[in-house]
Amino acid sequence: MNQQQSGGTAGPMSTFMPQAIDAHPIEFTGSGGEYFRVWIVNVLLSIVTLGIYTPWARRRTAQYFYSHTLVAGSPLEFTAQQRKMVMGFVMLMMLTIAYNIAVRTGQDTAVGLFLLAGAALAPFIWASAMRFRLGATRWRGLRLQFTASWKEVYIASWPVFALALVWFGVFFGLQMLSPDLAQAMDAVEEEGKKAPMPSFTPAMGGLLLLGPVLSILCFIRLEYNFKSLLVLKAQIGAEKGRWKPVYMDFVKIWLATVAVFILCVVGIAALVGVLAGSSIALMASQSERMGLWMIVVGIVAAVVGFFMLILASAPARAYREARMFQLMWNNIGVSHVARFKSRLKSSSYVWLRIKNILLTLLTLGLYRPFARVSEYRMKVESVTLHVKGGVEQVAGAMVRQQQGGLGDALADAAGLDLIG
């Protein structure tokens, strides 16, 4: 009130005057040639050390991409401690070796315990990885954090347990619908006993179809829950993330991805059929040489067709990646001070992925670092950061508000950051 009386109309006008919004396109200053030198050293040292160099390779790769990514003119920093990454790698290898030994020696109880422990610890491992990765990221002296509690993480992970219930329901439902199936399964456990042929009913077919459908919906829900939790509980300084997408946005992207995959499979299968038919017709016209060459053409066509069908998933995966990137970066922000906008085009990204796959195959993998840089550049440089009040003002305020590192220190002491 005193300001309004002494300053006339200037006080209220300055109070309600909207702050300017600055646009800052994100830049990537790296190149395929530079990253090739990092990549080839990582590959050679990983081969020589039988994979032991992997955590060092991961850190060098992260540091390269972070340091060449400019957000509002300032590079990102990857500050993870090498010791933690090595410890995480060693623990993961030990668990993997123990699991493989249990599988190969037929220790079914141990294998079952490993699987149950893996399912129960999956949310813990994911949250630890996010805590580690965000905690190792800096921008303009600001530390990113993942502040979700373990209770929030496990609540968001309910689709994992729902997935287990779905297949328990399918298994026992099949046994109830067909008693012959239960007898057949019991007979399998008894050597030398002939198993009766179980009868198949439409209800069983519906149940077998329902299982995969519900499983896919659980996977989509899990992805949605984890991504939303990651954004909402990510924190830079004292500012938290903002999230707008809904679950059906993810479902639509998955449905569109399935449609793209089916179209690719049909198109490639038709192309392989035409080429094979043309080759057979050509060889048939030369009846004297048809025998051996017909076998060779058949083998080559089968091998090429197999690899083509495998590659048919590449456009669908690239399409889903681009659509998900668009959805995320067009609908997230940092509290009320910043938001993002992406101009990435799905068609352009799909064509880039196809070109990169072909060039990688033709160069026996040597084009891989150039492919990775080109895809990363297309995605990153499509994003623009919009900041309210100017970057300098907002960053300065965040530095003053930034909280202490006690939570991260406790997490480190408890070993929660081992998965990097």
Disulfide bonds with the S-S distance in Angstrom:
none
